[in-house]
Amino acid sequence: MALLQVSYFSDAMQREVTFNALIPKDMRKEAGQKVNDHHAMKSLYLLHGYSGSFTDWLTYANVRELSERYQIAIFMPSGENHFYIDDTDKKNLYGEYIGAELVEYTRGMFPISDQKEDTFIGGLSMGGYGAIRNGLKYPENFGKIIALSSALITYNIQNASPDYADGVADYQYFTRVFGDLTKLKGSDKDPEALFSQLKKENKTIPHIYMACGSEDFLLDVNHKLRDFLNSENSDFTYVEAPGEHSWTFWNTYIEKALAWALQ
């Protein structure tokens, strides 16, 4: 098992970026055991939540053990409270970085598959939104999407008034990140719009796995996307179980989601 911290100059972000990588390629060979070193691995791009960093999954979850068990490379970049969408004003294209550039960069650097069927994107909370948005924005790169306790706040902030605040952030923050909130619905920041566009164009839509705790404060918005996907007869998986917005829940369901993705 190799744990690496990689920094490089990102064209999408116009600066140096850093991500963590788990590469289960250096396992010692047991006597009489064949080591499958020549087959490209599957990969998971795993996104952190609001106020977190690219170290969160390594610090709070058992992803190192999961990477080794399932022989899957896991890449953990940073979204810096920007919901993994492009900031064109500052020329920090978080969505392009996560959804396209990082995939291309890591495929060139590590022995991972270049097939979308072997490439997954996932995350928790803000990262759950980022996984859904960028998985649907860049469907040519991802075969499956894992979304845990997703912060699908686009449902709540569409057409929000200047005095809007939700206890985490306020109108000024949301307009800075998402732009004109009156134009949010139907844009490429709206998961429903992205899904509908792919369906209209008859393009392959990545399979989606959603999980949310029944005591999670984001349960209502997860229900909204679940209901939309049901109305579209989408092939997706939705799991709801006792749990809060916590690492206890995410540790349990990242393992279940990986098993689902690899089945």
C-alpha positions as CSV (number, residue, x, y, z in Angstrom):
1,M,0.0,0.0,0.0
2,A,1.4,3.4,-1.0
3,L,0.2,6.6,0.5
4,L,1.3,9.7,-1.5
5,Q,0.7,13.4,-1.3
6,V,1.0,14.9,-4.7
7,S,1.3,18.6,-5.7
8,Y,1.3,19.9,-9.3
9,F,0.4,23.0,-11.2
10,S,-3.2,22.8,-12.3
11,D,-4.2,24.6,-15.5
12,A,-7.9,24.5,-14.3
13,M,-7.0,26.1,-11.0
14,Q,-4.2,28.4,-12.2
15,R,-2.1,27.4,-9.3
16,E,-0.5,24.5,-7.5
17,V,-2.9,22.0,-6.0
18,T,-2.4,19.1,-3.7
19,F,-4.2,15.8,-3.3
20,N,-3.7,12.5,-1.4
21,A,-3.5,9.2,-3.2
22,L,-3.9,5.6,-2.0
23,I,-2.3,3.1,-4.4
24,P,-2.5,-0.5,-3.3
25,K,0.2,-1.8,-5.7
26,D,3.1,-2.6,-3.4
27,M,1.6,-5.5,-1.4
28,R,4.2,-8.1,-0.6
29,K,3.9,-11.4,-2.4
30,E,3.1,-14.3,-0.2
31,A,4.7,-17.7,-1.0
32,G,3.0,-19.3,-4.0
33,Q,0.7,-16.3,-4.5
34,K,0.5,-14.5,-7.9
35,V,0.5,-10.8,-7.8
36,N,-1.7,-9.1,-10.4
37,D,0.7,-6.2,-11.1
38,H,-0.1,-5.8,-14.8
39,H,-3.8,-5.1,-14.7
40,A,-5.0,-1.5,-14.5
41,M,-6.8,-0.7,-11.2
42,K,-10.2,0.9,-10.8
43,S,-10.2,4.3,-9.2
44,L,-12.3,6.4,-6.9
45,Y,-12.1,10.2,-6.7
46,L,-13.3,10.9,-3.1
47,L,-14.5,14.4,-2.1
48,H,-14.6,15.9,1.4
49,G,-17.3,18.0,3.0
50,Y,-17.8,21.7,3.8
51,S,-15.0,23.1,6.1
52,G,-13.0,20.0,5.5
53,S,-9.8,19.3,3.5
54,F,-8.1,16.6,1.3
55,T,-6.9,15.0,4.6
56,D,-10.4,14.3,6.0
57,W,-11.0,10.8,4.5
58,L,-7.6,9.6,5.7
59,T,-8.1,11.1,9.1
60,Y,-11.6,10.0,9.9
61,A,-12.4,7.0,7.8
62,N,-11.1,3.6,7.0
63,V,-10.4,4.3,3.3
64,R,-6.8,2.9,3.5
65,E,-8.1,-0.5,4.5
66,L,-10.8,-0.3,1.8
67,S,-8.3,0.6,-0.9
68,E,-6.2,-2.4,0.0
69,R,-9.1,-4.8,0.4
70,Y,-10.7,-3.9,-2.9
71,Q,-7.5,-3.1,-4.8
72,I,-8.8,0.3,-5.8
73,A,-6.9,3.5,-6.1
74,I,-8.4,6.4,-4.2
75,F,-7.7,10.0,-4.9
76,M,-8.6,12.7,-2.4
77,P,-8.5,16.4,-3.7
78,S,-9.6,19.6,-2.0
79,G,-12.8,21.6,-2.8
80,E,-12.1,24.5,-0.4
81,N,-15.7,25.2,0.5
82,H,-16.5,25.9,-3.2
83,F,-18.8,22.9,-3.8
84,Y,-16.6,21.6,-6.6
85,I,-18.0,24.0,-9.2
86,D,-16.1,26.6,-11.4
87,D,-15.3,30.1,-10.2
88,T,-14.8,31.8,-13.5
89,D,-14.2,35.2,-11.9
90,K,-11.1,34.0,-10.1
91,K,-10.3,31.4,-12.8
92,N,-10.4,28.6,-10.2
93,L,-12.3,26.0,-12.2
94,Y,-13.0,23.5,-9.4
95,G,-15.4,21.5,-11.5
96,E,-13.1,21.1,-14.4
97,Y,-10.2,20.3,-12.1
98,I,-12.2,17.5,-10.3
99,G,-14.2,16.2,-13.2
100,A,-11.7,16.2,-16.0
101,E,-8.1,17.5,-15.3
102,L,-7.4,15.4,-12.2
103,V,-8.7,12.2,-13.9
104,E,-6.5,12.8,-16.9
105,Y,-3.5,13.7,-14.7
106,T,-3.8,10.6,-12.4
107,R,-4.4,8.3,-15.4
108,G,-1.0,9.4,-16.7
109,M,0.7,9.1,-13.4
110,F,-0.6,5.9,-11.9
111,P,-1.5,2.4,-13.2
112,I,-5.2,2.9,-13.3
113,S,-7.8,2.1,-15.9
114,D,-8.7,4.7,-18.5
115,Q,-12.2,3.2,-18.9
116,K,-15.1,5.1,-17.4
117,E,-16.7,1.9,-16.2
118,D,-13.7,1.5,-13.9
119,T,-13.8,5.1,-12.7
120,F,-16.0,6.4,-9.8
121,I,-16.5,9.7,-8.1
122,G,-17.9,10.0,-4.6
123,G,-18.1,12.3,-1.6
124,L,-19.9,13.3,1.5
125,S,-22.1,16.4,2.2
126,M,-20.6,19.1,0.0
127,G,-18.6,16.4,-1.6
128,G,-21.8,14.4,-2.2
129,Y,-23.1,17.3,-4.2
130,G,-19.8,17.7,-6.0
131,A,-19.8,14.0,-6.9
132,I,-23.3,14.2,-8.3
133,R,-22.7,17.5,-10.1
134,N,-19.4,16.5,-11.7
135,G,-20.4,12.9,-12.3
136,L,-23.3,14.2,-14.4
137,K,-21.3,17.1,-15.9
138,Y,-18.5,14.8,-17.0
139,P,-20.2,11.5,-17.7
140,E,-17.5,10.5,-20.2
141,N,-15.2,10.1,-17.3
142,F,-17.3,8.3,-14.6
143,G,-19.3,5.2,-14.6
144,K,-20.7,5.4,-11.1
145,I,-21.4,8.1,-8.5
146,I,-21.4,7.7,-4.7
147,A,-23.2,10.4,-2.8
148,L,-23.4,10.3,1.0
149,S,-25.5,12.8,3.0
150,S,-25.4,15.1,-0.1
151,A,-25.6,18.8,0.5
152,L,-28.1,19.3,-2.4
153,I,-28.6,22.9,-1.3
154,T,-29.5,24.1,-4.8
155,Y,-33.1,23.1,-3.9
156,N,-33.1,25.6,-1.0
157,I,-31.1,28.5,-2.4
158,Q,-32.9,28.9,-5.8
159,N,-34.3,32.4,-5.9
160,A,-33.2,33.0,-2.3
161,S,-33.6,36.5,-0.9
162,P,-30.7,38.7,0.4
163,D,-31.6,37.9,4.0
164,Y,-31.4,34.1,3.4
165,A,-29.2,32.1,5.9
166,D,-29.4,28.5,6.7
167,G,-27.2,28.3,9.9
168,V,-24.1,27.3,7.9
169,A,-23.8,30.1,5.3
170,D,-25.7,33.1,4.0
171,Y,-26.9,34.7,0.8
172,Q,-23.6,36.5,0.2
173,Y,-21.7,33.2,0.4
174,F,-24.1,31.3,-1.8
175,T,-24.1,34.0,-4.5
176,R,-20.3,34.1,-4.4
177,V,-20.1,30.4,-5.0
178,F,-23.2,29.7,-7.2
179,G,-23.6,33.0,-8.9
180,D,-27.0,34.6,-9.6
181,L,-29.4,32.5,-7.6
182,T,-32.3,33.4,-9.8
183,K,-30.5,31.5,-12.7
184,L,-29.5,28.5,-10.6
185,K,-32.4,26.3,-11.6
186,G,-31.8,24.7,-15.0
187,S,-28.1,25.6,-15.0
188,D,-25.1,23.2,-15.0
189,K,-25.0,23.6,-11.2
190,D,-28.5,22.0,-10.9
191,P,-28.3,18.2,-10.8
192,E,-31.8,17.7,-12.1
193,A,-31.0,19.9,-15.2
194,L,-27.8,17.9,-15.8
195,F,-29.6,14.6,-15.6
196,S,-32.4,15.8,-17.9
197,Q,-29.9,17.1,-20.5
198,L,-28.1,13.7,-20.6
199,K,-31.4,11.9,-21.0
200,K,-32.5,14.3,-23.7
201,E,-29.2,13.7,-25.6
202,N,-29.6,10.0,-25.1
203,K,-26.2,9.8,-23.4
204,T,-25.2,7.1,-20.9
205,I,-25.9,8.4,-17.4
206,P,-23.6,7.2,-14.6
207,H,-25.3,4.9,-12.0
208,I,-25.9,6.7,-8.7
209,Y,-25.7,5.4,-5.1
210,M,-27.3,7.8,-2.6
211,A,-27.2,7.2,1.2
212,C,-28.5,9.5,4.0
213,G,-29.2,9.1,7.6
214,S,-32.8,9.4,8.8
215,E,-31.7,12.0,11.4
216,D,-29.5,14.0,9.0
217,F,-30.4,17.7,8.6
218,L,-30.0,17.2,4.8
219,L,-32.5,14.4,4.5
220,D,-35.2,16.6,2.9
221,V,-33.1,17.6,-0.1
222,N,-31.9,14.1,-0.5
223,H,-35.6,13.1,-0.7
224,K,-36.1,15.6,-3.4
225,L,-33.4,14.2,-5.7
226,R,-34.5,10.7,-4.9
227,D,-38.1,11.6,-5.9
228,F,-36.9,13.2,-9.1
229,L,-34.8,10.2,-10.1
230,N,-37.8,8.0,-9.3
231,S,-40.0,10.1,-11.5
232,E,-37.5,9.7,-14.3
233,N,-37.4,5.9,-13.9
234,S,-33.7,6.2,-13.3
235,D,-31.6,3.2,-12.5
236,F,-30.2,4.3,-9.1
237,T,-29.8,3.1,-5.5
238,Y,-31.1,5.0,-2.5
239,V,-30.4,3.9,1.1
240,E,-31.9,5.6,4.2
241,A,-30.9,4.3,7.6
242,P,-30.6,5.5,11.2
243,G,-27.8,8.0,11.4
244,E,-26.8,11.6,11.6
245,H,-24.5,13.9,9.6
246,S,-21.4,12.1,11.0
247,W,-18.4,10.0,10.3
248,T,-20.1,7.1,12.0
249,F,-22.6,7.0,9.1
250,W,-20.1,7.8,6.4
251,N,-17.6,5.1,7.5
252,T,-20.4,2.6,7.3
253,Y,-21.7,3.6,3.9
254,I,-18.5,4.3,2.1
255,E,-17.8,0.6,2.5
256,K,-21.3,-0.4,1.4
257,A,-21.1,2.0,-1.5
258,L,-17.7,0.6,-2.7
259,A,-19.1,-2.9,-2.6
260,W,-22.0,-1.7,-4.7
261,A,-19.7,0.1,-7.2
262,L,-17.5,-3.0,-7.6
263,Q,-20.1,-5.6,-7.8
